[in-house]
Amino acid sequence: MKRIQTFLARFGAGDPLPPWSLTGALLTVLVAFAAMLIGSAVALVWGGTQDFVELAGWTLGGLLILLYVWQTRQRDRDALRLNTASTPILFVMFVSLGCAIALDLISNAVTGEFQPKPELLGLNPGTLGIAEWGFAVIFMVVVQPIAEGLVFRGIALPALRGVLGAWGGLIAAALLAGAFHLLVYPPNYATASSITPIWFGLVIPFVEAVLYTGVRGYTQSTRAAIAAQMAFGLFAVIKLLSLTGAPL
């Protein structure tokens, strides 16, 4: 019982007020959204209708986000909590991978469908080449976790907690991240089910964001939250591999 109380206390621990305002944090979220749109537009012009174009565009958008955060927050590294986590990163990733598998099993039970994440819907599992796999791994395992980790867990979370409190800020940051996912990665599933798009497009991103934000709150490290999302991205790529019918 004492361990649970300690866990909840650390999970809901507050943050010192960051050197940026809530307005500045929300502006960063808006810039991140615009960056993803710009990246998608550039990739569409460059690559046309090839399968990897969406992922290429989002990868470019993620890099633009990283550039913006670097230019505006390079003096605020301590406030971004990019310090080494008290909990070993590999342990965080191992537990997160287990959570990803558990969420996938729940998703199968709720929707009755074995579906990839919305970010990977533009890929045809039967015709994946080097470019498709390359962008899938680079975006899902590297670019997306770092970009979203910095925006939502590094910048938005402490600002929201300063206004809404520890738990209120945590939920608000997760809702913001879930809405971002719904808008940027539309759940255009080819299914007659009304549950599947909502579940994979909004519910799962929100639940995942709660987990990442919880890791950030518990470890007091944005780096650990990024590692947690990397584990989820790795599982998404492995799941895509299983959809191709290739032996694992």
N, C-alpha and C positions, 0 to 999 in steps of 0.2 A: 504494500500500500504506500509506503514511504517513497519507494522508487517511482511509482506512478505520479505521486504528488511532485516529486523533484522533476520528473520529465515534463509534466504540464507547466510547472513554473518556468522552466527553461524554454519550453515551446512558446509560451506566451510572454516571454520577457520583452520589455520595451527597448527601444533604441534611443541613443542620444539624438537630439535634434540635428539634422544634417545641415550643411552650409548652404543648402538650396531650399527654396520655398515649395509649397505644394503646387503652386502655379507653374514653377519651373519644372517640377516632376511631371505634371500632366502635359506640359509642352513637349517634353522629351518623348512621352508616349505618342503624341500626335506626330512628331517628327518621325518616329519609328514607323508609324502607319504609312506616312507619306513616302518614306524610303522604300518600303515594300512595294508600294504602287509604282514608284519610279523604276525600281529594279525589274519588276514584271513587264513594264512597258518597253524598256530597253531590250530585254531578252526576247520579247515577242517580235520586235522589229528585226533583231539580229538573227534569231533562230527560226522564225516562222512557226510551223505547226509540229515540229519535232517533239517527241515525248518528253525530253529532258528540259524543255524550254521553261516550264513553270518553275521547276526546281532551280534552274540556272538563274531565273529572275529573282527568286526569293533569296538565293545565295548572295547575289549582288546587293539586294536590299539589306540583308543582314550585315554585309561588309560596310555599307553606307551608314548603318546604325552604329557600328563599332567606330567608324571614323568620327561621327558626330560626338559620341560619348568621349572619345579620346580628346577631341578638340575642346570640349566644354568642361570636362571633369578630370583632366589629367592631374590637376593639383589636389584633387579630393580623393586620392586613392584610399586613405585611411577611412574616410566616411563611407566609401563604397564597400567597405569590409571585404577587401580582396586578400585579407590575411589568411594564413594557414589555419585550417579548422582544427579544433581540439579533437574532434573525431577523425580518425584516419580516412582519407578520401576513398581508398579502395573499399573500405567497409561501407561507407555511404553508398557507393555505386553498387555493391553487392546487395545491400538491403533494398535499394531502389529497383534493381533488376527483379528482385522477388516481388515487389509491389506492382511492377509493370505486368508481370505474369499473372498475378492475382486479379488485377483490374481487367485483363484480357479475358480471363475465365468468367468473370462477372458479366462482362460485355456480351460474351457468347450466350450466357444464360438469359440475359435481358432481351437481346435482339434476335437471338436464334441465327445469327449470321457471323461468318468469319470474314471480317473486313479489314483492309489496311487503314492507316490513319488518313485523314483528309489531305494532308500534305503529299501523299503518295498516290492519290487517285488518278493523276495524269499519266501514270506509267502503265504500260501494258505488260503484265507479268510474263506473258509468253514471248515477248520480243525485247527483253532488256539487254542492252549492250554496255560497253565500257563507260560511255558518257552517262547513261542513266544510273548505273550503279555508283559511279564516281560522285555525281551530284547528290544522290540519295545519302551516301555515307557522309560526304563533306557537310551537307546542310543539316541533316538530322542529328549527327553525332558531334559536330564541331560548331558550325556557324550559328544555327538556331539556339542551342543552349547558352552560348556565350552572349549573344546579342540580347535575348530575352532575359537572361539572368541579370545582366547589367541594368536593363531598363526597368524591369518589374520588381526584382528582388534587391538590386543595388540602389536604385534611385527612387522608384515610386514607393516601395514599402516603408522605408524610414520616414518619408514625408507624410504618408497616410497615417502612420502610427502616431506621429506627432499631433495630428488633428483628431483622429478617431480612437486612439488608444491602441494597446498592443493587439488585442484580438480583433477589434473592429478594423484596424488597419490591415491585419493579415487577410481577413475575408474580403475587404475592399480590393486589395491588390490582386487576389485570386480572381475576383469577378472581372476586374479590368483586363487581366491576362486572358480569361476565358472569352470575353467579348472581342478582344483583339484577334484571337484564333478564329472565331466564327466569321469575322469580317474578312480576314486575310486569306484564310484557307477554307473556302466554302465547301460544305459537306454534300457535294453533288453525287450522291450514291445512286447507282442504277438499281433501285429497289422499290417495291410497292409498299414497303413498311413505312409508316409515319414515325416510328420510334427511332429507327436507325440514324437518320440525319441529325435529329436532336441529340441523341445519345452521344454519337461520335463527334458531332460538331460543336456541342456546347457543354454537355454534362461532363464528359471525360476530360476535356481541356480544363474545366474548372476544378475538378477533383485533382488532376495532376498538378495544377497550379497551387492548390492548397498544400499538397505534399512538398513541392519545391519550396514554397514560402515557409512551411513548417520546418524544413531542414535549415533554411536560413535563420529562422528564429531560434531554433534549438542550438545550432552550432555557432551562431553569430558570425557566420562566414558566407558571403556571397559565392565564394569559390566552391564551397561544399554544395550549395544549391545548384550551381552550374553542373557539377559532377553528377548530381542526381538526375538532372534532365538529360545529360549525355547517356546515362544508362537506359533511360526510357527511349531515347532515340536509337540506340543500338538494338534494343528489342524490336522496335518498329521495323528496322532494316532486316533483322532476322526473320520476322514474321512475313515480310515481303518475299524473302527468299523461299519460305515455305509455300507461298502462294504460286510460285513459278513451277512447283512440282519437282524442283531439283533436289537431290539428296543432300541433307544437312551434314 
